[in-house]
């Protein structure tokens, strides 16, 4: 790693943007485990922010630091949305250049934009012209037959010249046809070395790595070669992992946060949300994996799943579910 980069930069550890998963309720729960983790929204399209009646930028400032991931390829729309996001208190704007789904391609955003580096560069330039917070890019190592290291370097170089200083690189290529989004997260082989090489060849950039990372030990290994690690499904399905992040990756004197502590810390938030008309299930569905590998975890999941959706379900449902769990 470059000596002129801060050792603990803002995105040293982050939780990936995941559609239908990293909602505001999920992020609030994850924040109870870690003060330092950078949390990402689900991908939100620029047209949705501009035209939808629903407020897609709504979030609790106590979730911060939070990055808004935008989908789109219209520089003017993205510029408008970036300005709105900064005004609302987000800490980063991230452009999605990694999602391979058909729906995303039809809207001309996501991974297909890797083939349009000039357009991505223009989008970055326009967004940066109106905000003071970082504007970053999340990308793949390649798409379809455009998967050489030279192609990746050309993309990074062009977007960097437009002003982008930070890239999160999913260490797999994406197939834009023939594979589902789920298959694109599993079938193309991981190539961590290519991301490491990118950091060597562009030492002035901040490079974070994403893809298949599941343990603290793996994170520490990657951080020998890049500036940050992003964890996706493992952080969602086993959020207790996040309770170790602050101590293991940021500050040896920080406390490890247990799942029980994180769940109990959610009680005031849950009660506040319920009083505003939010259904309990919309919050606790993100908490089902909290006690993975603990005795009583199955009962915890089952009780919440069977009762949280019921009319009038309140905090007592979570308290009862918690009573089934045996933790140290």
Secondary structure, 3 states (H helix, E strand, C coil): CCCCCCCCCCCCEEECCCCCCCCHHHHHHHHHHCCCCEEEEEEEEHHHHHHCCCCCCCCCHHHCCEEEEEECCCHHHHHHHHHHHHHHCCCEEEEEECCCCHHHHHCCCCHHHHHCHHHHHHHHHHHHCCCCCEEEEEEECCECCECCHHHHHHHHHHHHHCCCCEEEEECCCECCCCCCHHHHCCCCCCCHHHHHHHHHHCCCCEEEEECCCCCHHHHHHHCCCCCEEEECHHHHHCHHHHHHHHHHHHCCCCCCCCHHHHHHHCHHHHHHHHHCCCCHHHHHHHHCCCCCCCECHHHHHHHHHHHCCCCCCCHHHHHHHHHCCECC
